[in-house]
Amino acid sequence: MTQRVLVVEDEPNILDSLSFLMKQAGFDVRLARDGDAAIRMIESAAPDLVLLDIMLPRRDGFDVCRAIRANPNWKDVRIVMLTAKGREPDRLKGMQLGADDYITKPFSNRDIVERVHRILGEGSGRVAPAGQLDG
């Protein structure tokens, strides 16, 4: 069965790029442009992994992460925060809320795909964040 990835990003160029990368890597990809849409999509069919921006309209990524982790039906959903918010307090907040990884923009396309494969391959357990990656 193909693993499902939900990309939550409000910047059209990044959304398109991540969608293309995840499809090329063999994932079933769904897209959301704001936090409310992300929650609705997860409610309709929980993905295996969410690539989650923090600065989103309507509901920020921290709140989406919190909502995913608060729902026991979504305990197996992996979360990778992908954001321009690279300060240590932001990274720590994301990890404390239950993110499995935290990647800052700009990022390397190859590294994003490798990290998603690694997280989904491990199933449970978090991957140590690598900090900022090159684009």
C-alpha positions as a printed Julia matrix, in Angstrom:
135×3 Matrix{Float64}:
   0.0    0.0    0.0
   1.34   3.43  -0.95
   2.2    5.67   1.97
   0.32   8.96   2.16
   1.96  12.34   2.72
   0.02  15.52   3.45
   1.95  18.68   2.51
   0.74  21.74   4.45
   2.27  24.91   3.01
   0.84  28.3    2.02
   3.66  29.35  -0.35
   2.63  28.07  -3.83
   6.18  27.5   -5.15
   7.21  25.45  -2.11
   3.9   23.55  -2.14
   4.38  22.63  -5.8
   8.01  21.66  -5.26
   7.26  19.43  -2.26
   4.28  17.86  -4.02
   6.46  17.02  -7.03
   9.27  15.6   -4.84
   6.95  13.41  -2.8
   5.13  12.1   -5.88
   8.47  11.33  -7.57
   9.46   9.42  -4.42
   6.35   7.24  -4.79
   4.06   8.73  -2.15
   0.35   9.42  -2.45
   0.32  13.2   -1.92
  -2.43  15.51  -0.69
  -2.09  19.26  -0.28
  -3.41  21.83   2.19
  -2.76  25.58   2.11
  -3.78  26.4    5.68
  -4.04  24.78   9.1
  -7.83  24.36   9.09
  -7.73  22.58   5.73
  -4.97  20.3    7.06
  -7.08  19.22  10.04
 -10.1   18.58   7.79
  -7.97  16.42   5.48
  -6.52  14.45   8.39
 -10.04  13.89   9.75
 -11.19  12.52   6.39
  -8.18  10.19   5.93
  -5.16  10.32   8.2
  -1.87  10.41   6.26
   1.24   8.5    7.26
   3.24  11.73   7.44
   2.56  15.48   7.45
   5.11  17.95   6.06
   3.98  20.95   8.1
   4.88  24.6    7.71
   4.55  26.69  10.9
   3.49  30.08   9.54
   0.1   29.26   8.04
  -3.18  31.12   7.6
  -6.14  30.34   9.89
  -4.29  27.91  12.2
  -0.52  27.79  12.6
   1.58  24.67  12.34
   2.23  24.5   16.07
  -1.53  24.32  16.67
  -1.96  21.69  13.94
   0.84  19.62  15.5
  -0.79  19.96  18.92
  -4.18  18.86  17.52
  -2.68  15.82  15.79
  -0.87  14.7   18.94
  -4.01  15.26  21.1
  -6.07  12.81  19.02
  -5.37   9.16  19.88
  -6.7    8.08  16.47
  -3.76   9.91  14.88
  -1.01   8.53  17.13
   0.78   6.92  14.16
   0.85  10.09  12.03
   4.45  11.29  11.68
   5.05  15.06  11.61
   7.95  16.88   9.97
   7.92  20.61  10.6
   9.36  22.42   7.61
   9.75  26.11   8.27
  11.72  29.32   8.0
  11.5   29.63  11.81
  15.0   28.37  12.53
  15.53  29.78  16.01
  16.25  27.24  18.73
  13.14  28.14  20.83
  10.92  27.46  17.79
  12.65  24.14  17.09
  12.33  23.1   20.72
   8.65  24.06  20.77
   7.98  21.94  17.67
   9.77  18.94  19.11
   8.06  19.34  22.5
   4.67  19.42  20.77
   5.47  16.05  19.23
   7.08  16.7   15.84
   9.22  13.8   14.63
  11.65  16.11  12.86
  12.18  19.85  12.33
  13.75  21.12   9.13
  14.49  24.76   8.37
  14.2   26.43   4.97
  16.02  26.54   2.68
  16.28  22.78   2.46
  17.91  20.22   0.19
  15.4   18.34  -1.96
  17.37  15.11  -1.66
  17.62  15.43   2.12
  13.87  16.03   2.49
  13.06  12.86   0.55
  15.66  10.82   2.45
  14.41  12.03   5.82
  10.77  11.31   4.94
  11.73   7.78   3.85
  13.74   7.28   7.03
  10.94   8.48   9.32
   8.32   6.36   7.59
  10.66   3.38   7.47
  11.25   3.57  11.21
   7.55   4.0   11.94
   7.9    5.12  15.51
  10.72   7.02  17.1
  11.98  10.45  16.25
  14.83  11.41  13.99
  17.3   13.87  15.47
  16.88  17.2   13.7
  19.78  18.16  11.47
  19.13  21.87  11.57
  19.28  23.95   8.43
  19.91  22.16   5.16
  21.16  23.72   1.95
  18.78  24.41  -0.91
